[in-house]
Amino acid sequence: MLKEGIDYVFNENGLMEFTKEYHLKRGYCCGSGCKNCPYPKDQKNGKQNPPIQPIR
C-alpha cells in the first residue's frame, strides 16, 4: 500500500507525484519522465528490464 509523504506527494497543482523513495523501491525506470526519478537519463528505457543503478 502506498503512503502519502513517503511514496508520493501532491504538488502545487494538486497532482500526485511519486517520490524518489518510491522509484527506488520499484527498482527500475518506467521511461515516463517522472520528476523524481533517481535513475540516470542514459539508462531510462521504458522497459521492465533488470534493475539499474540509481544516481546517488
Long-range contacts (C-beta under 8 A, 24 or more apart in sequence): 23-54, 24-54, 27-51, 28-52
